[in-house]
Amino acid sequence: MAAKAVGNPADAAIARAVDRLNASGLRQVESYGELAYRTYRDAHARAVALQRAVDGLIARPDEAALAEARAAWLSSRPSYGQSEAFRFYGGPIDAGKRDDFALAPVGLEGLINAWPLNEAYIDAAHGDAGSGLIQSKVAITRETLIHRNAHDDEADVTTGYHAIEFLLWGQDSNPDGPGDRKASDFTGDGTPARRRTYLKVATDLLVDNLKTLVEAWSPGQENYRALMRKQKPETSIRNILTGIATLSGFEVASERIATALDSGSQEDEQSCFSDSTHLDILANVVGVQNVYFGRYGSWRGAGINQLVRRENPDLNRYLEQRLRTSVELARQIDQPIDRALASPPGSASRLKLEELVKALQVQADLFKQAASALGVPIALGDND
């Protein structure tokens, strides 16, 4: 009896890798679901603390209350920054809750963390004292802010962290520090009252949107986490690697760092009003590391590194080393980033950012190699 013809050896090797992934990758998928839940749960809890601080500022608009609200905003950012490793593959942050969240049918990310932000679309800006929704007669409601968010221009952001950041700090025209809004901007009737209303509505909306994400990843529910567990591990692992590769090589390296370096403008800096962009970048890089190693704080799960180690130990060893290097480089960024952006080519501050860009691009390419080793090659569009 004639033996069956042997197909392409490379195709056969990929098929075997996929079989192994489907046989043993469920632990990583389950760990990823728990990681997402814990990260969003913390982001929501921090946003609730911000909400309390904002309520305190509204009730007693003085400099102490403003300082407390600013501190709460800064404290709310790292957990959300780490959660951005769950983006870029059509998960809840990208797709939203299509069935029962009609005000945001195409995803929540644009309502939560959109930037850059055109300050004059929200409130009075330098050279235009009558600009913005706050200065207008438009009713400041949740529906108004959602409807107008990036309606005609992607920079016309009305909601999320950075709208709240602008309201708390004001415009940043100081290359050596953040914005310097005074508590008196929230004191009294008329425009200050509308500013208080806007801050309250935007903060409450942020809390509710983050709660939606917590629910999407909560254990024991019929939600996205359950859906991910039901599908083949190869699909989930491909999505997971697509997310962290895209965040590393395209979103952080290109959009958030290289673009700002090229323009030299603090307007291209993500958290420009509070001068905390260096913390955003660090949180993003740590979030990528969390996913690959399957960990969050003191919690430990099953990491993607375990799967890659089995298929290609050398690749995994190099990738783990590059991840640690990226985090260390992110920790070394000079602050505020304004000064690095304004510094001449070849300056020490610029070189640190450029080195991080290169490290993240290499890291993204290694994630692509890892996906191929697991039999689930990924395409990253603009990041290819």
C-alpha positions as CSV (number, residue, x, y, z in Angstrom):
1,M,0.0,0.0,0.0
2,A,1.5,3.4,-1.0
3,A,2.3,5.9,1.7
4,K,0.5,9.2,1.6
5,A,2.4,12.0,0.0
6,V,4.3,14.2,2.5
7,G,3.2,17.8,2.2
8,N,5.3,20.9,2.7
9,P,7.5,20.3,5.8
10,A,7.1,23.9,6.9
11,D,3.3,23.7,6.8
12,A,3.4,20.4,8.7
13,A,5.6,22.0,11.4
14,I,3.1,24.9,11.7
15,A,0.2,22.5,12.0
16,R,2.0,20.6,14.8
17,A,2.7,23.9,16.7
18,V,-1.0,24.9,16.4
19,D,-2.0,21.4,17.7
20,R,0.2,21.9,20.7
21,L,-1.1,25.4,21.3
22,N,-4.7,24.2,21.2
23,A,-3.9,21.3,23.5
24,S,-2.2,23.4,26.2
25,G,-2.9,27.1,25.6
26,L,-6.1,27.4,27.6
27,R,-4.2,28.1,30.8
28,Q,-2.7,31.2,29.2
29,V,-6.1,32.3,27.9
30,E,-7.7,31.9,31.3
31,S,-4.8,33.8,32.9
32,Y,-5.1,36.6,30.4
33,G,-8.8,36.9,31.3
34,E,-8.0,37.2,35.0
35,L,-5.2,39.7,34.2
36,A,-7.6,41.9,32.2
37,Y,-10.2,41.7,35.0
38,R,-7.8,42.6,37.7
39,T,-6.3,45.5,35.7
40,Y,-9.7,47.0,34.7
41,R,-11.0,46.5,38.3
42,D,-8.1,48.5,39.6
43,A,-8.6,51.2,36.9
44,H,-12.2,51.5,37.9
45,A,-11.5,51.6,41.6
46,R,-9.0,54.4,41.0
47,A,-11.5,56.3,38.9
48,V,-14.0,56.0,41.7
49,A,-11.4,57.6,44.0
50,L,-11.0,60.3,41.4
51,Q,-14.8,60.8,41.3
52,R,-14.8,61.3,45.1
53,A,-12.0,63.9,44.8
54,V,-13.8,65.7,42.0
55,D,-17.0,65.8,44.1
56,G,-14.9,67.3,46.9
57,L,-13.6,70.0,44.5
58,I,-17.1,70.8,43.3
59,A,-18.4,71.1,46.8
60,R,-15.4,73.1,48.0
61,P,-13.5,74.7,45.1
62,D,-10.3,75.7,46.8
63,E,-6.6,75.0,46.1
64,A,-6.4,72.1,48.5
65,A,-9.4,70.3,46.9
66,L,-7.9,71.0,43.5
67,A,-4.6,69.5,44.5
68,E,-6.4,66.4,45.8
69,A,-8.3,66.0,42.6
70,R,-5.1,66.3,40.6
71,A,-3.4,63.7,42.8
72,A,-6.3,61.3,42.3
73,W,-6.2,61.8,38.5
74,L,-2.4,60.9,38.5
75,S,-3.1,57.9,40.7
76,S,-5.8,56.7,38.3
77,R,-3.6,56.5,35.3
78,P,-1.1,53.7,35.8
79,S,-3.7,50.8,36.0
80,Y,-5.5,52.1,32.9
81,G,-2.2,52.6,31.1
82,Q,-1.3,48.9,31.8
83,S,-4.7,47.9,30.5
84,E,-3.9,49.2,27.0
85,A,-2.1,45.9,26.4
86,F,-5.7,44.5,25.9
87,R,-6.4,46.7,22.8
88,F,-6.0,46.4,19.1
89,Y,-7.8,43.1,18.3
90,G,-11.5,43.8,18.6
91,G,-11.9,43.1,22.3
92,P,-14.3,45.0,24.6
93,I,-12.2,48.2,24.7
94,D,-12.3,48.3,20.9
95,A,-15.8,47.0,20.3
96,G,-17.7,48.2,23.3
97,K,-21.0,46.5,24.3
98,R,-22.8,46.7,21.0
99,D,-26.1,45.3,22.2
100,D,-26.8,47.5,25.2
101,F,-24.5,50.5,25.1
102,A,-26.1,52.4,22.3
103,L,-24.3,55.7,23.0
104,A,-21.0,54.1,22.1
105,P,-21.7,51.2,19.6
106,V,-18.2,51.2,18.2
107,G,-16.1,51.0,21.3
108,L,-15.2,52.8,24.5
109,E,-11.5,53.6,24.0
110,G,-12.4,56.9,22.2
111,L,-14.5,57.9,25.1
112,I,-12.0,56.9,27.7
113,N,-8.5,57.9,26.6
114,A,-8.7,59.8,23.3
115,W,-5.9,62.4,22.5
116,P,-4.5,64.7,21.4
117,L,-7.1,67.1,22.7
118,N,-8.1,70.5,21.3
119,E,-8.5,72.6,24.4
120,A,-10.5,75.3,22.7
121,Y,-13.2,72.7,21.9
122,I,-13.9,72.4,25.6
123,D,-13.1,75.7,27.3
124,A,-11.5,79.1,26.9
125,A,-8.0,78.9,25.5
126,H,-5.1,81.3,25.2
127,G,-6.1,83.9,22.5
128,D,-9.7,82.7,22.4
129,A,-11.5,83.5,25.7
130,G,-14.9,82.7,24.3
131,S,-14.2,79.3,22.9
132,G,-15.5,75.9,23.9
133,L,-18.6,74.1,25.1
134,I,-18.2,75.5,28.5
135,Q,-18.4,79.1,27.2
136,S,-21.4,78.3,24.9
137,K,-25.1,77.9,25.7
138,V,-25.1,74.2,24.9
139,A,-26.5,72.0,27.7
140,I,-23.7,70.1,29.3
141,T,-25.0,66.5,29.6
142,R,-23.7,63.0,29.2
143,E,-25.4,62.7,25.8
144,T,-24.0,66.0,24.6
145,L,-20.4,65.1,25.5
146,I,-20.7,61.6,23.9
147,H,-22.3,63.0,20.7
148,R,-19.8,65.7,20.3
149,N,-16.7,63.6,21.1
150,A,-14.5,63.7,18.0
151,H,-17.6,64.3,15.9
152,D,-16.0,66.4,13.2
153,D,-12.3,66.3,14.1
154,E,-10.5,63.6,16.1
155,A,-8.8,66.3,18.2
156,D,-12.2,67.6,19.3
157,V,-12.2,65.4,22.4
158,T,-14.9,66.0,25.0
159,T,-14.7,63.0,27.3
160,G,-12.2,60.7,29.1
161,Y,-9.1,61.1,31.1
162,H,-7.6,63.9,29.1
163,A,-10.7,66.1,29.1
164,I,-10.7,65.8,32.9
165,E,-6.9,66.4,32.9
166,F,-7.4,69.7,31.0
167,L,-10.1,70.8,33.3
168,L,-7.9,70.1,36.4
169,W,-4.7,71.6,35.1
170,G,-5.6,74.0,32.3
171,Q,-3.4,74.6,29.3
172,D,0.3,74.0,29.7
173,S,2.4,76.8,28.3
174,N,5.3,76.1,30.7
175,P,8.1,74.0,29.3
176,D,9.4,73.2,32.8
177,G,6.1,72.2,34.4
178,P,2.4,71.4,34.0
179,G,-0.6,73.7,33.6
180,D,-1.5,76.0,36.4
181,R,-5.3,76.4,36.6
182,K,-6.5,78.1,39.7
183,A,-9.3,76.8,41.9
184,S,-11.0,80.1,41.4
185,D,-11.9,78.9,37.9
186,F,-14.4,76.6,39.6
187,T,-15.8,79.2,42.0
188,G,-19.1,81.0,41.5
189,D,-22.0,81.0,39.1
190,G,-22.0,81.3,35.3
191,T,-18.9,79.9,33.5
192,P,-17.4,78.4,36.7
193,A,-20.6,76.6,37.4
194,R,-20.7,75.2,33.9
195,R,-17.0,74.1,34.3
196,R,-18.0,72.3,37.5
197,T,-20.9,70.6,35.7
198,Y,-18.6,69.5,32.8
199,L,-16.0,68.1,35.2
200,K,-18.7,66.2,37.1
201,V,-20.3,64.7,33.9
202,A,-17.0,63.7,32.3
203,T,-15.8,62.0,35.5
204,D,-19.0,60.1,36.1
205,L,-19.0,58.9,32.5
206,L,-15.4,57.7,32.8
207,V,-16.3,55.7,35.9
208,D,-19.3,54.1,34.2
209,N,-17.3,53.2,31.0
210,L,-14.6,51.6,33.1
211,K,-17.3,49.6,35.0
212,T,-18.5,48.3,31.6
213,L,-15.0,47.0,30.9
214,V,-14.8,45.3,34.4
215,E,-18.1,43.6,33.6
216,A,-16.8,42.4,30.2
217,W,-13.9,40.6,31.9
218,S,-15.6,39.5,35.2
219,P,-15.4,35.8,36.0
220,G,-18.4,33.6,36.0
221,Q,-20.4,35.7,33.6
222,E,-21.6,35.4,30.0
223,N,-19.4,38.1,28.7
224,Y,-16.3,38.6,26.5
225,R,-14.1,36.7,28.9
226,A,-16.4,33.6,28.6
227,L,-16.4,34.0,24.8
228,M,-12.6,34.0,24.7
229,R,-12.4,30.9,26.8
230,K,-14.8,29.1,24.4
231,Q,-12.9,29.8,21.2
232,K,-9.8,27.9,20.2
233,P,-6.7,28.9,22.0
234,E,-5.0,29.6,18.7
235,T,-7.5,32.5,18.0
236,S,-7.1,34.0,21.5
237,I,-3.3,33.7,21.5
238,R,-3.1,35.3,18.1
239,N,-5.3,38.2,19.4
240,I,-3.2,38.6,22.6
241,L,0.1,38.8,20.6
242,T,-1.5,41.2,18.1
243,G,-2.4,43.5,21.0
244,I,0.9,43.7,22.7
245,A,2.9,43.8,19.4
246,T,0.7,46.7,18.2
247,L,0.9,48.6,21.4
248,S,4.7,48.2,21.5
249,G,5.8,49.0,18.0
250,F,3.0,51.2,16.6
251,E,1.1,52.9,19.3
252,V,3.8,53.7,21.9
253,A,7.0,53.7,19.7
254,S,5.5,55.5,16.7
255,E,2.3,57.4,17.7
256,R,3.2,58.4,21.3
257,I,7.0,58.9,21.1
258,A,8.3,59.2,17.6
259,T,5.5,61.5,16.4
260,A,6.1,63.9,19.3
261,L,9.9,63.8,18.7
262,D,9.4,64.6,15.1
263,S,7.1,67.6,15.7
264,G,8.9,68.8,18.8
265,S,5.6,70.0,20.1
266,Q,4.1,69.3,23.5
267,E,0.7,69.3,21.8
268,D,1.7,65.8,20.6
269,E,2.5,64.7,24.1
270,Q,-0.2,62.4,25.5
271,S,-0.7,63.8,29.1
272,C,0.5,67.3,28.2
273,F,-1.5,69.3,30.7
274,S,-0.2,67.4,33.8
275,D,3.2,66.7,32.3
276,S,2.9,63.0,33.2
277,T,3.4,61.4,29.8
278,H,6.5,59.6,31.1
279,L,4.3,57.7,33.5
280,D,1.9,56.9,30.7
281,I,4.7,55.4,28.6
282,L,6.0,53.4,31.6
283,A,2.6,52.0,32.3
284,N,2.1,50.9,28.7
285,V,5.5,49.1,28.6
286,V,4.8,47.4,32.0
287,G,1.4,46.4,30.7
288,V,3.0,44.6,27.7
289,Q,5.4,42.8,30.1
290,N,2.4,41.8,32.3
291,V,0.7,40.1,29.4
292,Y,3.8,38.2,28.2
293,F,4.7,37.0,31.7
294,G,1.1,36.5,32.9
295,R,1.3,38.6,36.0
296,Y,-0.1,41.7,37.6
297,G,1.4,43.1,40.8
298,S,1.7,40.1,43.2
299,W,-0.7,37.9,41.2
300,R,0.9,35.2,39.0
301,G,-0.7,33.3,36.2
302,A,0.4,31.4,33.1
303,G,2.3,33.6,30.7
304,I,2.7,33.5,26.9
305,N,6.4,33.1,27.6
306,Q,5.8,29.5,28.7
307,L,4.3,28.7,25.3
308,V,7.1,30.4,23.3
309,R,9.8,28.8,25.5
310,R,8.5,25.4,24.5
311,E,8.7,26.1,20.8
312,N,11.8,28.3,20.6
313,P,13.8,28.7,23.9
314,D,16.3,31.1,22.4
315,L,13.7,33.4,21.0
316,N,11.9,33.5,24.3
317,R,15.1,34.1,26.2
318,Y,15.9,37.1,24.0
319,L,12.3,38.4,24.1
320,E,12.2,38.3,27.9
321,Q,15.5,40.2,28.0
322,R,14.2,42.8,25.6
323,L,11.0,43.3,27.7
324,R,13.1,44.0,30.8
325,T,15.2,46.4,28.8
326,S,12.2,48.3,27.5
327,V,10.8,48.7,31.0
328,E,14.2,49.9,32.3
329,L,14.5,52.4,29.4
330,A,11.0,53.7,30.1
331,R,12.0,54.3,33.7
332,Q,14.9,56.4,32.6
333,I,12.9,58.9,30.5
334,D,13.7,62.5,31.6
335,Q,10.8,64.5,32.8
336,P,9.0,66.6,31.9
337,I,9.0,65.3,28.3
338,D,8.3,68.9,27.1
339,R,12.0,69.6,27.5
340,A,13.1,66.5,25.6
341,L,10.8,67.4,22.7
342,A,12.1,71.0,22.6
343,S,15.8,69.9,22.9
344,P,18.1,69.8,19.8
345,P,18.9,66.6,17.9
346,G,21.5,64.5,19.7
347,S,20.6,65.8,23.2
348,A,20.7,63.3,26.0
349,S,17.0,63.5,26.6
350,R,16.1,62.9,23.0
351,L,18.6,60.0,22.7
352,K,16.9,58.3,25.7
353,L,13.5,58.5,23.9
354,E,15.0,57.4,20.6
355,E,16.6,54.4,22.2
356,L,13.2,53.4,23.7
357,V,11.5,53.7,20.3
358,K,14.1,51.3,18.8
359,A,13.7,48.9,21.7
360,L,9.9,48.8,21.4
361,Q,10.1,48.3,17.6
362,V,12.5,45.4,18.1
363,Q,10.2,44.0,20.7
364,A,7.2,44.2,18.4
365,D,9.2,42.3,15.7
366,L,10.0,39.6,18.3
367,F,6.4,39.3,19.1
368,K,5.7,38.6,15.5
369,Q,8.4,36.0,15.5
370,A,6.9,34.4,18.6
371,A,3.5,34.3,17.0
372,S,5.0,32.5,14.0
373,A,6.8,30.0,16.2
374,L,3.4,29.2,17.8
375,G,1.8,28.7,14.4
376,V,-0.4,31.8,14.6
377,P,1.4,34.5,12.5
378,I,0.1,38.0,13.0
379,A,-0.1,41.1,10.7
380,L,0.2,44.5,12.2
381,G,-0.8,46.8,9.4
382,D,1.0,50.1,9.8
383,N,3.5,48.5,12.1
384,D,4.8,46.0,9.4
